[in-house]
Amino acid sequence: MKHLTLVLISLIFTAAGCRSTVTLSNTSSTVTTNTASITNSPTNTSVRVTWMATGTGWVADGTPPPCPTPPFRSPVDVQAATAVLYPGQTRGGNYKPHGGFRFDNASSNAVIVNAPADAEVVRGSRYIEQGETQYLLDFIMPCGIMYRFDHLLALSAKLQAVVDQFPAATVGDSRSTTV
């Protein structure tokens, strides 16, 4: 088993003020298990790595492939964003370890969000905030980078099928479930 330190990047997408309404589209991500795969490796062979959470971190059951360079593509049309919220800033008087994008000029409360890298869902939750069911999803790339989407209101059909298996949404309870 190979131990690898994971980089957790949390992105929050905000449309029209403080409401967070996005559609997460997963054209390249898969959602079946916590086994990540990549088929376009430098050797053109398929690599499968299973990442498991342990009491001390995440462990791969094999040798993970190298991460792509750069590891991410933009998940949104950055030119349509009215602000980029960088991780590590103080906003509203509070330290925010996560980043995100604001879309205050959107004509509707819907913003298309694409997976920034090929990855698989490893855990997530559904919860109620501001009277609406919202979704939190953690993805892990084959090389071991984990990223998170939160405050999602609408999902692609594949991702909706995954979250439909989670416990029912409750107010203020975003505890996650392993996929």
N, C-alpha and C positions, 0 to 999 in steps of 0.2 A: 504494500500500500504506500502510495506517495502522498505526503502532506504538502499542501500548497496554501499559502495565505491568499485569501480572497479579497478583492477590492469590491466594496459594496458602493454602488452608485445609485442614489435614489433620485428619481426625477418626478416632479409634480407639475402637472400641466393645468394652468388656470385660464379659463375663458370667461370673458365678460365679468371682470371684477374678481370677487372671491369665490365664485362658483366654479367648480371643476367639472366640466363636461367634455369628455373626449371619447373618441372611438379608437380603440387599440386594434390595429390591423396587424395580423401576424402572417404576412406572406411568406416569410422564410423560417419562422420559428415553428417548432413542433411542440406538442403538448401532452404526450402520452405518459412518460415516466420521468424519473429523475436521472435517466441515462442520456448523456449528451452525445451527439455525433456530428462529425464533419466529413463531408465527402470530397471537398475540393482542397485536400491537403497538398503540399508540395510534391508528394509522390503519387498523387491521384488515387490513393487508396482510402477506403473508409476507416475511420478511427472511432471506436466507441469507448467512452469513459463514463463510469458511473461515479457520481459524487454522493457521498453519504455524510450526513451531519453526525458528529460524535460529541462527547462532552467537552472536548478541547478544540473543536473546529471542524472543518470539512476535510474529508479524505477521499482521494481518487483510488479506484481499484486497479488502475493501470497507469501508464505514462501518458499524461495529457499532451496533446499537440501544442506547438507554440501558438501564442495568440497572434491574430492578424495585426498588421500595422497599416494604418491606425486601427485600434480595436473596435471603434464605433463609427457609424455614420449618423448623421443627424436624424433623430426620430420625428422631427417636424419640419415644416417649411419655416426656417428661421427668419426669412425676410417678412413673413406675415406676423411674426411675434412683435409685440410692443415692448417687451423687456425680456432679458435673460437673467434669471436668478441663479447666481453662482453658489455652489456649495461653500460653506464656511463663512457666510455673511451673517451679520446681525440685521434682522428685519423685524419691524414691529417691536423692538426692544428685546427680542429673543434671539439667541444663537440658533442658526439653521444649518445643520450638517448636510442637508439635501439641496438640490438645485431644481430648476424648473423653467418654464416659459410662461409668459402672460400673453394673452390674445384679447386685449381690451377692445380692439376695433373689429372683431369678428362680427359678421352680419347675423350669425346665429350662435347658439351656445355649443356648436359641434366643431371639433377640431380633429383632423385625421392624425393619428399617431402611429408610426410604424416601428417595429422592433428595430433597435439600433444595431443589432448583431444577431447572427444565428445562435439560438439558444433554446433551452427547454424550460418549461415551467417546473419549478421544484416545490413551491408552496404558495399559498395565497389565502385571502380571506374576503368575505363580504361583510359589510357593516353599514350602519345607518348614521349619516352625518347630515346635519341641516335638513332633516326630513327625507333624505333620499338614500337609496341603497348605492353604495360605492364599493369599488373593488380594489384590492391590493394584490399584486402579483410579483413574485420573485422569480427571476430567470437565471440560469447558469449556462455559460458558454463552455464548449468542450475543453478549453484551455484553463478554466477555473475562475474566470471573472464572473461575478454575480452582479446583476443590476435589478432594480426594482421600479415598478410603476405603481402609483398610488392615486387615489381620488379619481378613479375611472368610473364613468357612468354607463357606458355602452361598450360592448365587446364584439369581436368577430364571432361567428357561429362556433368555431373550434374552441375558442377560449371560453365562451359562454357555457359550452358543454362541460368544461373542466370545473368552472366555478359553481355550476348547478349541483355538484357533488359536495360542496362545502356546507358546513352547518348554516342554518338560517341566519340572516343578518339581524343584528340587534344594535341598539343605540350605544355608541361609544365603545364597542368591543371589536377590535380589529385583530384579535389573536389569530395566528395563521394556522393552516392545515397543510400537512405535507401531501403532495400529489403522489 
